[in-house]
Amino acid sequence: MKKLLIILILVFLLCFTGILIAQENLQIYFLDVGQGDASIIISPSGQVAMIDSGPNENLILNYLKNLNISHIDLLIASHVHSDRITGMDKVIVQYKPKAFIDPGIPHTTQTYERMITAIGKYSINYYKGTSRKINLGSLTFIILPPANPLIKESEINNNSIVIRLDFKDFSCLFTGDIEKEREGQLLNESRNNLNVDILKIAHHGSSSGSSPLFIKSVNPETSIIFCGKGNQYGHPHQETLTLLQNLGINIYRTDLNGTILVETNGTDYQVFTEKESIRAPPIVKAKLKLLNPKNINMLLQKIQMYFIILAVFM
């Protein structure tokens, strides 16, 4: 009986230890919303950020429900085209985010007006997408400086908010729909913030962006492309795909891979995909490194605790 009790206690503690380690991971969901962008970022301690909401309000609300999202701490509209903010008014009404950021460029659409009305009605803290650093638990969001003056060519796309996310040694860059004009400005003014592990490719992989110099400067190991299956724009363009392939960058696409999940402990990361594709088979990517010292110390403390318990019951 005593041995059985010891075994049960050890099983419980081992499970509890596993839960503690799992909670240290950052999760980034690149949602399959068709021809649009929507990303959900969940910190190890449960804070939630959302970048864009895609082109379908029912779809994004269902995703949030299925992911058991109960609150949103930070809501960002990279820019105000409908493929990024459709349903964002409903997200605001339901989740009442603590803070909202957009580029501060007004638009004439009803979708934009509904979003702005919801922000005012529920007194959401509004911030313009100027250069700033936001700490959310163990995550750091860096809003890169906007173009000054604003770029007039493809004004809404080129002046998208560009966001760098850092978690320990892991980094990811979200680029909205920026094109080559804005990429050039970022190379001149923000080059030190561009090198990351994962790059969200701008503008659904359009050849209007992703210049060779920009991609080489970002130097990502993995790229994510949001695009709708069989979309009328031919996204992603072959020019962009060829560049990424020639540089040896892993490519994931929502039209082929469905929703894409990146999970990281801040040192290693893995990429999980909803579905496989013959054209672009998903690769589970994990950098093979030892556990970081924090995790090692935590495991040693747990092992020590197990031996103390064993000594008590022996």
C-alpha beads as a LAMMPS data file, in Angstrom:
LAMMPS data file: protein, C-alpha beads

314 atoms
313 bonds

1 atom types
1 bond types

-500.0 500.0 xlo xhi
-500.0 500.0 ylo yhi
-500.0 500.0 zlo zhi

Masses

1 110.0

Atoms # bond

1 1 1 0.000 0.000 0.000
2 1 1 2.843 2.385 0.911
3 1 1 4.635 1.676 -2.383
4 1 1 1.416 2.319 -4.331
5 1 1 0.971 5.645 -2.561
6 1 1 4.558 6.634 -3.373
7 1 1 4.025 5.764 -7.051
8 1 1 0.813 7.797 -7.226
9 1 1 2.484 10.824 -5.644
10 1 1 5.426 10.626 -8.028
11 1 1 3.123 10.335 -11.050
12 1 1 1.219 13.412 -9.890
13 1 1 4.390 15.421 -9.360
14 1 1 5.829 14.396 -12.706
15 1 1 2.649 15.515 -14.435
16 1 1 2.711 18.764 -12.493
17 1 1 6.325 19.362 -13.493
18 1 1 5.419 18.790 -17.139
19 1 1 2.646 21.348 -16.865
20 1 1 5.031 23.910 -15.413
21 1 1 7.487 23.439 -18.256
22 1 1 4.727 23.586 -20.906
23 1 1 3.514 26.885 -19.450
24 1 1 6.877 28.447 -20.268
25 1 1 6.142 28.297 -24.004
26 1 1 5.031 31.140 -26.238
27 1 1 2.416 30.234 -28.848
28 1 1 1.847 32.139 -32.096
29 1 1 -1.118 31.100 -34.230
30 1 1 -1.081 32.230 -37.862
31 1 1 -4.740 31.597 -38.631
32 1 1 -6.029 30.342 -41.951
33 1 1 -8.515 33.113 -42.719
34 1 1 -8.307 33.025 -46.509
35 1 1 -6.961 36.100 -48.307
36 1 1 -6.132 38.062 -45.183
37 1 1 -4.011 38.097 -42.026
38 1 1 -4.834 37.205 -38.431
39 1 1 -2.350 36.228 -35.731
40 1 1 -2.981 35.254 -32.114
41 1 1 -0.063 35.457 -29.680
42 1 1 -0.351 33.803 -26.265
43 1 1 2.376 34.455 -23.711
44 1 1 3.592 31.790 -21.251
45 1 1 1.713 33.560 -18.447
46 1 1 -1.516 33.875 -20.424
47 1 1 -1.460 37.386 -21.868
48 1 1 -2.998 37.581 -25.337
49 1 1 -2.129 39.817 -28.274
50 1 1 -3.875 39.807 -31.625
51 1 1 -2.563 41.274 -34.877
52 1 1 -5.260 41.758 -37.547
53 1 1 -8.584 39.937 -37.758
54 1 1 -8.831 38.731 -41.350
55 1 1 -11.659 39.219 -43.883
56 1 1 -14.427 37.167 -42.206
57 1 1 -15.895 38.140 -38.834
58 1 1 -17.589 34.802 -38.142
59 1 1 -14.389 32.929 -38.876
60 1 1 -12.229 35.018 -36.534
61 1 1 -14.777 34.877 -33.709
62 1 1 -14.954 31.081 -34.041
63 1 1 -11.159 30.825 -33.950
64 1 1 -11.022 32.877 -30.766
65 1 1 -13.704 30.714 -29.202
66 1 1 -12.008 27.456 -30.213
67 1 1 -8.695 28.675 -28.780
68 1 1 -10.491 29.403 -25.484
69 1 1 -9.508 33.071 -25.636
70 1 1 -11.250 34.848 -22.754
71 1 1 -9.525 38.226 -23.016
72 1 1 -7.231 40.268 -25.278
73 1 1 -4.582 42.495 -23.764
74 1 1 -3.254 44.062 -26.966
75 1 1 -5.104 44.408 -30.281
76 1 1 -3.269 45.701 -33.353
77 1 1 -4.561 46.547 -36.815
78 1 1 -1.480 46.580 -39.052
79 1 1 -3.486 48.732 -41.484
80 1 1 -7.120 49.413 -42.316
81 1 1 -7.882 47.355 -45.414
82 1 1 -10.839 45.011 -44.999
83 1 1 -8.687 41.866 -45.187
84 1 1 -7.172 42.972 -41.869
85 1 1 -10.000 44.546 -39.868
86 1 1 -13.246 42.819 -40.867
87 1 1 -14.921 41.773 -37.634
88 1 1 -12.520 43.772 -35.493
89 1 1 -15.449 45.808 -34.178
90 1 1 -17.042 42.551 -32.961
91 1 1 -13.744 41.483 -31.381
92 1 1 -13.605 44.817 -29.543
93 1 1 -17.198 44.495 -28.336
94 1 1 -16.724 40.941 -27.082
95 1 1 -13.197 41.099 -25.626
96 1 1 -12.731 44.793 -24.798
97 1 1 -8.948 44.800 -25.245
98 1 1 -6.829 46.804 -22.834
99 1 1 -5.052 48.596 -25.664
100 1 1 -5.543 49.107 -29.397
101 1 1 -2.990 50.278 -31.977
102 1 1 -3.331 51.163 -35.647
103 1 1 -1.323 53.367 -38.065
104 1 1 -3.580 56.363 -37.474
105 1 1 -4.470 56.714 -41.152
106 1 1 -8.263 57.203 -41.531
107 1 1 -10.236 55.273 -44.124
108 1 1 -13.672 55.819 -45.629
109 1 1 -15.052 52.271 -45.433
110 1 1 -17.918 51.183 -43.190
111 1 1 -15.675 48.440 -41.790
112 1 1 -13.217 51.077 -40.568
113 1 1 -16.001 53.293 -39.205
114 1 1 -17.491 50.391 -37.210
115 1 1 -14.083 49.639 -35.706
116 1 1 -13.466 53.263 -34.675
117 1 1 -17.000 53.544 -33.265
118 1 1 -16.469 50.432 -31.122
119 1 1 -13.170 51.805 -29.788
120 1 1 -14.900 55.019 -28.714
121 1 1 -18.014 53.349 -27.325
122 1 1 -16.091 51.043 -25.003
123 1 1 -13.368 53.582 -24.117
124 1 1 -10.573 51.351 -25.392
125 1 1 -7.102 52.813 -24.834
126 1 1 -6.059 53.916 -28.328
127 1 1 -2.457 54.432 -29.447
128 1 1 -1.130 55.497 -32.812
129 1 1 1.467 53.160 -34.292
130 1 1 4.477 55.350 -33.595
131 1 1 7.823 54.011 -32.382
132 1 1 7.259 52.358 -29.014
133 1 1 8.118 49.312 -26.902
134 1 1 5.363 47.327 -25.189
135 1 1 6.044 44.715 -22.515
136 1 1 3.370 42.057 -22.166
137 1 1 4.401 39.589 -19.489
138 1 1 7.663 38.068 -20.723
139 1 1 7.046 39.316 -24.278
140 1 1 8.359 42.508 -25.827
141 1 1 6.623 44.108 -28.797
142 1 1 8.659 46.733 -30.631
143 1 1 6.676 48.975 -32.972
144 1 1 9.246 50.069 -35.539
145 1 1 9.312 53.770 -36.476
146 1 1 6.797 54.659 -39.194
147 1 1 7.879 56.361 -42.395
148 1 1 8.367 60.080 -41.920
149 1 1 6.861 61.601 -43.936
150 1 1 4.312 58.952 -44.803
151 1 1 4.927 57.115 -48.053
152 1 1 2.400 58.231 -50.681
153 1 1 2.929 55.259 -53.012
154 1 1 0.393 52.570 -51.972
155 1 1 -0.154 54.695 -48.867
156 1 1 -2.202 52.295 -46.743
157 1 1 -0.063 49.243 -47.502
158 1 1 3.329 50.936 -47.264
159 1 1 2.501 52.614 -43.953
160 1 1 1.451 49.386 -42.258
161 1 1 2.622 48.950 -38.685
162 1 1 5.727 46.756 -38.558
163 1 1 6.104 44.832 -35.304
164 1 1 9.011 42.885 -33.872
165 1 1 8.163 40.331 -31.166
166 1 1 10.899 39.170 -28.791
167 1 1 10.731 36.358 -26.243
168 1 1 14.091 35.519 -24.667
169 1 1 16.298 34.515 -27.632
170 1 1 13.388 34.053 -30.069
171 1 1 12.132 36.773 -32.413
172 1 1 9.459 37.229 -35.077
173 1 1 8.728 40.119 -37.458
174 1 1 5.191 41.046 -38.597
175 1 1 5.286 43.249 -41.688
176 1 1 1.670 44.013 -42.616
177 1 1 1.450 44.790 -46.337
178 1 1 4.588 46.891 -46.706
179 1 1 6.148 47.165 -50.142
180 1 1 9.669 47.863 -51.387
181 1 1 9.486 51.609 -50.640
182 1 1 8.906 50.983 -46.921
183 1 1 11.408 48.131 -46.842
184 1 1 14.068 50.561 -48.051
185 1 1 13.160 53.020 -45.293
186 1 1 13.366 50.264 -42.661
187 1 1 16.770 49.196 -43.950
188 1 1 18.005 52.758 -43.501
189 1 1 16.493 53.437 -40.066
190 1 1 15.741 50.136 -38.300
191 1 1 18.237 47.618 -39.657
192 1 1 19.298 46.539 -36.142
193 1 1 15.736 45.390 -35.394
194 1 1 15.217 43.367 -38.566
195 1 1 17.192 40.143 -38.011
196 1 1 14.724 37.555 -36.669
197 1 1 14.018 33.816 -36.534
198 1 1 10.615 33.998 -38.242
199 1 1 9.340 36.488 -40.808
200 1 1 5.694 37.028 -41.640
201 1 1 6.065 37.758 -45.347
202 1 1 4.523 41.082 -46.360
203 1 1 1.431 41.470 -48.538
204 1 1 0.629 37.762 -48.980
205 1 1 3.924 37.130 -50.783
206 1 1 3.362 39.771 -53.449
207 1 1 6.332 40.745 -55.610
208 1 1 5.583 44.364 -54.687
209 1 1 7.507 43.633 -51.485
210 1 1 10.099 41.154 -50.201
211 1 1 13.044 42.721 -51.994
212 1 1 16.212 40.581 -51.957
213 1 1 18.116 43.101 -49.810
214 1 1 15.318 43.258 -47.236
215 1 1 14.918 39.477 -46.964
216 1 1 18.687 39.003 -46.698
217 1 1 18.864 41.629 -43.949
218 1 1 16.040 40.019 -41.990
219 1 1 17.749 36.658 -42.557
220 1 1 14.915 34.502 -41.176
221 1 1 15.136 30.768 -40.801
222 1 1 11.392 30.380 -41.410
223 1 1 8.803 32.405 -43.338
224 1 1 5.012 32.486 -42.998
225 1 1 2.753 33.549 -45.881
226 1 1 -0.936 34.390 -45.388
227 1 1 -2.889 33.821 -48.606
228 1 1 -6.225 32.456 -49.766
229 1 1 -6.417 29.305 -51.831
230 1 1 -6.789 30.166 -55.533
231 1 1 -6.909 33.903 -54.803
232 1 1 -7.433 36.276 -57.738
233 1 1 -4.107 38.066 -57.194
234 1 1 -1.913 35.027 -57.753
235 1 1 -0.392 35.376 -54.278
236 1 1 2.191 34.365 -53.366
237 1 1 4.072 35.420 -56.492
238 1 1 6.673 33.052 -57.876
239 1 1 9.342 35.764 -57.638
240 1 1 8.949 35.823 -53.850
241 1 1 8.865 32.041 -53.510
242 1 1 11.986 31.629 -55.659
243 1 1 13.868 34.180 -53.563
244 1 1 12.954 32.441 -50.304
245 1 1 13.833 29.034 -51.712
246 1 1 17.183 30.223 -53.066
247 1 1 18.056 31.627 -49.645
248 1 1 17.192 28.324 -47.958
249 1 1 14.316 29.793 -45.943
250 1 1 11.564 27.412 -44.797
251 1 1 8.207 28.380 -46.315
252 1 1 4.787 27.857 -44.725
253 1 1 1.566 29.009 -46.398
254 1 1 -1.926 29.150 -44.965
255 1 1 -3.462 28.216 -48.335
256 1 1 -1.511 24.942 -48.339
257 1 1 -0.776 24.276 -44.663
258 1 1 -3.899 25.701 -43.030
259 1 1 -3.455 27.305 -39.623
260 1 1 0.188 27.376 -38.556
261 1 1 1.327 27.239 -34.935
262 1 1 4.784 28.304 -33.815
263 1 1 5.631 27.248 -30.270
264 1 1 8.833 28.250 -28.513
265 1 1 10.476 28.214 -25.100
266 1 1 12.520 31.239 -26.110
267 1 1 15.460 29.191 -27.347
268 1 1 14.087 26.396 -29.514
269 1 1 10.947 26.547 -31.611
270 1 1 8.689 24.146 -33.465
271 1 1 6.289 24.730 -36.332
272 1 1 3.056 22.729 -36.457
273 1 1 0.624 22.814 -39.364
274 1 1 -3.066 22.015 -39.584
275 1 1 -2.702 20.050 -42.811
276 1 1 -0.012 18.707 -45.082
277 1 1 0.511 19.559 -48.721
278 1 1 2.312 17.786 -51.552
279 1 1 3.473 21.164 -52.913
280 1 1 4.854 22.439 -49.607
281 1 1 5.219 19.669 -47.038
282 1 1 5.310 21.057 -43.504
283 1 1 8.557 20.664 -41.632
284 1 1 8.662 20.377 -37.861
285 1 1 11.581 22.651 -37.095
286 1 1 13.407 22.544 -33.796
287 1 1 16.862 23.864 -33.100
288 1 1 18.661 21.095 -31.232
289 1 1 20.074 22.757 -28.124
290 1 1 20.331 21.794 -24.481
291 1 1 17.737 22.971 -21.989
292 1 1 18.436 26.471 -20.785
293 1 1 19.843 26.817 -17.224
294 1 1 16.510 27.966 -15.818
295 1 1 14.784 24.766 -16.904
296 1 1 17.691 22.609 -15.705
297 1 1 17.590 24.206 -12.257
298 1 1 13.842 23.754 -12.077
299 1 1 14.119 20.061 -12.962
300 1 1 16.874 19.528 -10.387
301 1 1 14.692 21.124 -7.725
302 1 1 11.811 18.809 -8.662
303 1 1 14.034 15.730 -8.547
304 1 1 15.308 16.784 -5.132
305 1 1 11.717 17.143 -3.958
306 1 1 10.893 13.630 -5.194
307 1 1 13.754 12.155 -3.157
308 1 1 12.625 14.014 -0.055
309 1 1 9.127 12.571 -0.477
310 1 1 10.541 9.094 -1.002
311 1 1 12.615 9.423 2.178
312 1 1 9.516 10.410 4.172
313 1 1 7.492 7.390 3.052
314 1 1 10.244 4.737 3.096

Bonds

1 1 1 2
2 1 2 3
3 1 3 4
4 1 4 5
5 1 5 6
6 1 6 7
7 1 7 8
8 1 8 9
9 1 9 10
10 1 10 11
11 1 11 12
12 1 12 13
13 1 13 14
14 1 14 15
15 1 15 16
16 1 16 17
17 1 17 18
18 1 18 19
19 1 19 20
20 1 20 21
21 1 21 22
22 1 22 23
23 1 23 24
24 1 24 25
25 1 25 26
26 1 26 27
27 1 27 28
28 1 28 29
29 1 29 30
30 1 30 31
31 1 31 32
32 1 32 33
33 1 33 34
34 1 34 35
35 1 35 36
36 1 36 37
37 1 37 38
38 1 38 39
39 1 39 40
40 1 40 41
41 1 41 42
42 1 42 43
43 1 43 44
44 1 44 45
45 1 45 46
46 1 46 47
47 1 47 48
48 1 48 49
49 1 49 50
50 1 50 51
51 1 51 52
52 1 52 53
53 1 53 54
54 1 54 55
55 1 55 56
56 1 56 57
57 1 57 58
58 1 58 59
59 1 59 60
60 1 60 61
61 1 61 62
62 1 62 63
63 1 63 64
64 1 64 65
65 1 65 66
66 1 66 67
67 1 67 68
68 1 68 69
69 1 69 70
70 1 70 71
71 1 71 72
72 1 72 73
73 1 73 74
74 1 74 75
75 1 75 76
76 1 76 77
77 1 77 78
78 1 78 79
79 1 79 80
80 1 80 81
81 1 81 82
82 1 82 83
83 1 83 84
84 1 84 85
85 1 85 86
86 1 86 87
87 1 87 88
88 1 88 89
89 1 89 90
90 1 90 91
91 1 91 92
92 1 92 93
93 1 93 94
94 1 94 95
95 1 95 96
96 1 96 97
97 1 97 98
98 1 98 99
99 1 99 100
100 1 100 101
101 1 101 102
102 1 102 103
103 1 103 104
104 1 104 105
105 1 105 106
106 1 106 107
107 1 107 108
108 1 108 109
109 1 109 110
110 1 110 111
111 1 111 112
112 1 112 113
113 1 113 114
114 1 114 115
115 1 115 116
116 1 116 117
117 1 117 118
118 1 118 119
119 1 119 120
120 1 120 121
121 1 121 122
122 1 122 123
123 1 123 124
124 1 124 125
125 1 125 126
126 1 126 127
127 1 127 128
128 1 128 129
129 1 129 130
130 1 130 131
131 1 131 132
132 1 132 133
133 1 133 134
134 1 134 135
135 1 135 136
136 1 136 137
137 1 137 138
138 1 138 139
139 1 139 140
140 1 140 141
141 1 141 142
142 1 142 143
143 1 143 144
144 1 144 145
145 1 145 146
146 1 146 147
147 1 147 148
148 1 148 149
149 1 149 150
150 1 150 151
151 1 151 152
152 1 152 153
153 1 153 154
154 1 154 155
155 1 155 156
156 1 156 157
157 1 157 158
158 1 158 159
159 1 159 160
160 1 160 161
161 1 161 162
162 1 162 163
163 1 163 164
164 1 164 165
165 1 165 166
166 1 166 167
167 1 167 168
168 1 168 169
169 1 169 170
170 1 170 171
171 1 171 172
172 1 172 173
173 1 173 174
174 1 174 175
175 1 175 176
176 1 176 177
177 1 177 178
178 1 178 179
179 1 179 180
180 1 180 181
181 1 181 182
182 1 182 183
183 1 183 184
184 1 184 185
185 1 185 186
186 1 186 187
187 1 187 188
188 1 188 189
189 1 189 190
190 1 190 191
191 1 191 192
192 1 192 193
193 1 193 194
194 1 194 195
195 1 195 196
196 1 196 197
197 1 197 198
198 1 198 199
199 1 199 200
200 1 200 201
201 1 201 202
202 1 202 203
203 1 203 204
204 1 204 205
205 1 205 206
206 1 206 207
207 1 207 208
208 1 208 209
209 1 209 210
210 1 210 211
211 1 211 212
212 1 212 213
213 1 213 214
214 1 214 215
215 1 215 216
216 1 216 217
217 1 217 218
218 1 218 219
219 1 219 220
220 1 220 221
221 1 221 222
222 1 222 223
223 1 223 224
224 1 224 225
225 1 225 226
226 1 226 227
227 1 227 228
228 1 228 229
229 1 229 230
230 1 230 231
231 1 231 232
232 1 232 233
233 1 233 234
234 1 234 235
235 1 235 236
236 1 236 237
237 1 237 238
238 1 238 239
239 1 239 240
240 1 240 241
241 1 241 242
242 1 242 243
243 1 243 244
244 1 244 245
245 1 245 246
246 1 246 247
247 1 247 248
248 1 248 249
249 1 249 250
250 1 250 251
251 1 251 252
252 1 252 253
253 1 253 254
254 1 254 255
255 1 255 256
256 1 256 257
257 1 257 258
258 1 258 259
259 1 259 260
260 1 260 261
261 1 261 262
262 1 262 263
263 1 263 264
264 1 264 265
265 1 265 266
266 1 266 267
267 1 267 268
268 1 268 269
269 1 269 270
270 1 270 271
271 1 271 272
272 1 272 273
273 1 273 274
274 1 274 275
275 1 275 276
276 1 276 277
277 1 277 278
278 1 278 279
279 1 279 280
280 1 280 281
281 1 281 282
282 1 282 283
283 1 283 284
284 1 284 285
285 1 285 286
286 1 286 287
287 1 287 288
288 1 288 289
289 1 289 290
290 1 290 291
291 1 291 292
292 1 292 293
293 1 293 294
294 1 294 295
295 1 295 296
296 1 296 297
297 1 297 298
298 1 298 299
299 1 299 300
300 1 300 301
301 1 301 302
302 1 302 303
303 1 303 304
304 1 304 305
305 1 305 306
306 1 306 307
307 1 307 308
308 1 308 309
309 1 309 310
310 1 310 311
311 1 311 312
312 1 312 313
313 1 313 314
